[in-house]
């Protein structure tokens, strides 16, 4: 089976494309200092007051 038809490869490419699209939209809207990865951490902190560093990791 060709690599481009394997599920893991397709999921990896979809994740890459989504991250790039969101990062681009953030930059276009003046949020140059935040990325998808940072946003996930900030959201976890927002939703879980008192979350320990270990739990956050």
Residue pairs with C-beta under 8 A, 6 or more apart in sequence:
3 9
4 10
18 36
19 35
19 36
22 36
22 39
23 35
23 36
26 32
26 34
26 35
26 39
34 42
41 56
44 51
44 56
45 51
45 56
48 55
48 56
